[in-house]
Amino acid sequence: MSLAPLRIVEGMLTTENADGTVNVAPMGPKVDESFTRFLLRPFPGSRTYENLLQARKATFHVTDDVAMIAQAAVGELLTEPTFIPTEMPGYHVLANCCRWYQLEAVEVETTGERAALTCRVVAGGRQRDYFGLNRAKHAVLELAILATRVHLLPGEEIDQTIGMLTPWVEKTGGQAEIEAFAFLQNVIAERRNAENGARESS
């Protein structure tokens, strides 16, 4: 089922693991204008993918907490997330979000490079106001995406991107954005060193 118009919204997705624990991961679903239909496209082999195919349930969160998105993107959540109670079994709502949508997959396609799960909203709610458009938050989000692609990008492109984004954080960011940006810079440096070491030893 196609969604029109298609817009990608970056946020956080929670799914339930087989043992009842919660998997927290960044996700950029395609949504319709009214946020009533979602298209999730997880990568095969990921925990999110496995959980979605097993239970066909997830909760998507609109949030301005870019530190949480950054940490989850690189698989290093520094603080255990907290959740608010929900009456729906199999769903888990992050306390630190602006809006949340509990989703049920109604169509599943797994033949492509990425799965495609068309979801309907079964419940939703609002926690707090969204901070608003902010270049520092956007910079952290972009750097988080870059951190997941270090092994694919040339060093010059990585350096240029960091150089472009740094003034945005310095001029428009608060402490949370500054710390999240520095955290990602450290992660990127570590991954680049690991990549260089692997090439030298091969």
Order of alpha helices (4+ residues) and beta strands (2+ residues): beta-beta-beta-beta-beta-alpha-beta-alpha-beta-beta-beta-beta-alpha-alpha-alpha
